[in-house]
C-alpha cells in the first residue's frame, strides 16, 4: 500500500495521451486491435467529454463520423473496424459515438434497430451476431442500442420482447446475487454491469437481489482501495466502473470507501506520459483511462473540486455523458442515493414484528 | 488441515491472476523501448496489417481457396481475438461441405494455450463440438487441463458446462468435478459457484450440515478468504430458519472468533445469525465498525430498530 499521498490529477496529460494513441496508427498495438477500434474510439471520445473537452475538435469529428458510418453493413449492424463483420458489441459502440458527436441521424437507424432486434432468441437472450454466441453482454448492448435509437418503446419501437430479455438476464443470476454471461456462469463484475444495466433500461430492477448483490459488490474493495472483479482477484481500475456504476444504479455507493477508491484511481495515473492503467505502475491504455475517469466522475470527485465543476458527468446506466442522455431522453430505472445499510436489509428480511397491542378505548 | 497458502484480496498480491491477462492488463510500464525494439515492432505491425487487409479484401470478394485459408489461419494463430477471421474460416469450411473437427480442435487449442481467455476461440471450438458432439467427452479432459493451469478461468468453466451437457454428464458427476477442484484448493470461488448452482432451492438440516462442513474447512483455515463465506451464506439461506442449525452455527462461529479474534467475516456472520435469534448485536456491530471502517456505510451508524432484540 502506498504511504505517499496520491498524485495530482493530470487531466491535460490524459487528453494528450488519448490524442497521441489515436494518431499512432502504425503502432503494433493499434494495428492488431483494428477489429475492436469502434470500442476504442467510444472510450476515447467519452473520456475526452469527461475531461470537458470537445472530441470532434481533438480527434477530427467529421472524419470520425464518416469512419463510423463506413462500418455500418447492409444488415444495419456495425463492425469493429473497416472491413470487419458486424457485431452487437460494435453496433452499440458506434451508436454511442454517433450520439456523442450528434450524428445519429446520419446512420440508417431503422436498419440498425432491425439488426439488433433480429438477434433476439426465443429465450430472451441475444446472439452477438449471426454465429450464435450468447452472452448477457449482448443483452445490455441490445437494450442500450435500441434505447439510443429511440426504438426501445413506444411507436416505432423495434420488435423485441423486453420482458423476455429481462427474464433471460434474471436466469443468469447466481447464488451471490451477481450475474454471469449465461445461465450457470460465475458472477463477474463486467457481467454484473451488463445485467443490472440491462434491467435498469428495461425498468426491471425489481428482479435484482439488491442487498445481497450490493454486499457482494462492496466486498470487491481491496486493501489498496481498488476494486476487484470477483473474489480473490486483483484490484483493477476498470472495476471502478463496472462495480461502481452498478452500486450507483442501486443506490449503494456509500457501502464502499469512496475516498480510498478515488485515491487508488489517481495512483493508477501515468503522471509522466498521461493515461490511466489497470493498477499503479503499469502501462496505460485508453480502456483504463476511460474507466478510471468514469469512476472519478461517478464518485463525484470532479464535482467536489471547483476547478472541475460544470463538466459533464458519466451516466451510470448508459455510460454516456449525462448531457447526451438528457438530449436523447434516455430513460432508466435507478435507486436514488440513500443511507440504508446492510443491517437494514437483514432486519427487513427477518420475521415480521409482532402485531402492536390493541388500542385501549 | 490448512495446507494451502492464505489468499488476500490485495492489489499487489501477485498470486491472484488477472481476469483479462491480455495486452491491456498486468503490463508493467517499464523504460521506453529502444529504437531497435521500436523498429522491430513497426515491422511486425506492417506485416500484420498487410496480411489482415489482404484477408479482409478476400473475404469481401468471397474467396475460399487454399492460399486464403492458410493466410486466415496464420492471422488467427497470431491474433486469436479477431472474430471476423473465425467467421471467415467458418464460411470457408461450410463452403467446402463438411467440417472436420480435428483441425479445428487443434487450431483452437493452440490459440487458447496462447490466449486462454479468447472469446471467439472458445466460441469457435463450441461451434465445432456442437456439430460433432462425439468429441464432447474429450473436451471434458481439455477443460480439466485448462482449469489446472488457471482454476478461475470462467471461459473454461462456462465451456465445460456446455460440453458436459453434450457429453451427458450427470449432475452428480458435475458436482464431483467441482468438489475435486475444491480438494485441490479450498479457496476456489469458481468451484463454490459451480456447487451452489447445483444445489436444490431448499436444503434439509442433514444436507445443510454436510454443505456447511464443506465450507467450514476453509472458513477455519483461512477466515479472511471470502470464497467459502459466500457459499456458507447461501447454504444457510437454502436451509431456511432452522433454529437448531442456526444455534449450531452460532456456536461454531463463536469458537472461530476465539481462535481468530482479528477476523472480520465471522463477526459479520455471527451478527446476522444472532440477530435472527433475537440476541443483542450491539457489541458485534461496534466491532465491525472499528475493524473495518472502509465499510462503515454498509454497516450503518446504528442498529435498525427491532434487529437483535
Boltz contact constraints between the chains, C-beta under 6 A:
constraints:
  - contact:
      token1: [A, 26]
      token2: [B, 42]
      max_distance: 6.0
  - contact:
      token1: [A, 26]
      token2: [B, 45]
      max_distance: 6.0
  - contact:
      token1: [A, 28]
      token2: [B, 41]
      max_distance: 6.0
  - contact:
      token1: [A, 28]
      token2: [B, 44]
      max_distance: 6.0
  - contact:
      token1: [A, 28]
      token2: [B, 45]
      max_distance: 6.0
  - contact:
      token1: [A, 31]
      token2: [B, 45]
      max_distance: 6.0
  - contact:
      token1: [A, 31]
      token2: [B, 48]
      max_distance: 6.0
  - contact:
      token1: [A, 31]
      token2: [B, 49]
      max_distance: 6.0
  - contact:
      token1: [A, 32]
      token2: [B, 79]
      max_distance: 6.0
  - contact:
      token1: [A, 35]
      token2: [B, 82]
      max_distance: 6.0
  - contact:
      token1: [A, 83]
      token2: [B, 56]
      max_distance: 6.0
  - contact:
      token1: [A, 84]
      token2: [B, 84]
      max_distance: 6.0
  - contact:
      token1: [A, 85]
      token2: [B, 84]
      max_distance: 6.0
  - contact:
      token1: [A, 85]
      token2: [B, 87]
      max_distance: 6.0
  - contact:
      token1: [A, 133]
      token2: [B, 123]
      max_distance: 6.0
  - contact:
      token1: [A, 175]
      token2: [B, 196]
      max_distance: 6.0
  - contact:
      token1: [A, 175]
      token2: [B, 234]
      max_distance: 6.0
  - contact:
      token1: [A, 176]
      token2: [B, 230]
      max_distance: 6.0
  - contact:
      token1: [A, 184]
      token2: [B, 161]
      max_distance: 6.0
  - contact:
      token1: [A, 184]
      token2: [B, 197]
      max_distance: 6.0
  - contact:
      token1: [A, 185]
      token2: [B, 158]
      max_distance: 6.0
  - contact:
      token1: [A, 186]
      token2: [B, 154]
      max_distance: 6.0
  - contact:
      token1: [A, 186]
      token2: [B, 190]
      max_distance: 6.0
  - contact:
      token1: [A, 186]
      token2: [B, 193]
      max_distance: 6.0
  - contact:
      token1: [A, 218]
      token2: [B, 298]
      max_distance: 6.0
  - contact:
      token1: [A, 222]
      token2: [B, 9]
      max_distance: 6.0
  - contact:
      token1: [A, 222]
      token2: [B, 10]
      max_distance: 6.0
  - contact:
      token1: [A, 222]
      token2: [B, 11]
      max_distance: 6.0
  - contact:
      token1: [A, 223]
      token2: [B, 10]
      max_distance: 6.0
  - contact:
      token1: [A, 224]
      token2: [B, 11]
      max_distance: 6.0
  - contact:
      token1: [A, 226]
      token2: [B, 11]
      max_distance: 6.0
  - contact:
      token1: [A, 228]
      token2: [B, 9]
      max_distance: 6.0
  - contact:
      token1: [A, 229]
      token2: [B, 19]
      max_distance: 6.0
  - contact:
      token1: [A, 231]
      token2: [B, 189]
      max_distance: 6.0
  - contact:
      token1: [A, 231]
      token2: [B, 226]
      max_distance: 6.0
  - contact:
      token1: [A, 231]
      token2: [B, 227]
      max_distance: 6.0
  - contact:
      token1: [A, 232]
      token2: [B, 7]
      max_distance: 6.0
  - contact:
      token1: [A, 232]
      token2: [B, 16]
      max_distance: 6.0
  - contact:
      token1: [A, 232]
      token2: [B, 189]
      max_distance: 6.0
  - contact:
      token1: [A, 233]
      token2: [B, 16]
      max_distance: 6.0
  - contact:
      token1: [A, 234]
      token2: [B, 16]
      max_distance: 6.0
  - contact:
      token1: [A, 234]
      token2: [B, 18]
      max_distance: 6.0
  - contact:
      token1: [A, 235]
      token2: [B, 11]
      max_distance: 6.0
  - contact:
      token1: [A, 254]
      token2: [B, 297]
      max_distance: 6.0
  - contact:
      token1: [A, 255]
      token2: [B, 297]
      max_distance: 6.0
  - contact:
      token1: [A, 255]
      token2: [B, 298]
      max_distance: 6.0
  - contact:
      token1: [A, 257]
      token2: [B, 294]
      max_distance: 6.0
  - contact:
      token1: [A, 278]
      token2: [B, 25]
      max_distance: 6.0
  - contact:
      token1: [A, 279]
      token2: [B, 11]
      max_distance: 6.0
  - contact:
      token1: [A, 282]
      token2: [B, 27]
      max_distance: 6.0
  - contact:
      token1: [A, 282]
      token2: [B, 28]
      max_distance: 6.0
  - contact:
      token1: [A, 283]
      token2: [B, 27]
      max_distance: 6.0
  - contact:
      token1: [A, 283]
      token2: [B, 29]
      max_distance: 6.0
  - contact:
      token1: [A, 285]
      token2: [B, 24]
      max_distance: 6.0
  - contact:
      token1: [A, 287]
      token2: [B, 24]
      max_distance: 6.0
  - contact:
      token1: [A, 341]
      token2: [B, 300]
      max_distance: 6.0
  - contact:
      token1: [A, 342]
      token2: [B, 298]
      max_distance: 6.0
  - contact:
      token1: [A, 343]
      token2: [B, 300]
      max_distance: 6.0
  - contact:
      token1: [A, 343]
      token2: [B, 304]
      max_distance: 6.0
  - contact:
      token1: [A, 344]
      token2: [B, 304]
      max_distance: 6.0
  - contact:
      token1: [A, 346]
      token2: [B, 272]
      max_distance: 6.0
  - contact:
      token1: [A, 347]
      token2: [B, 304]
      max_distance: 6.0
  - contact:
      token1: [A, 347]
      token2: [B, 307]
      max_distance: 6.0
  - contact:
      token1: [A, 353]
      token2: [B, 306]
      max_distance: 6.0
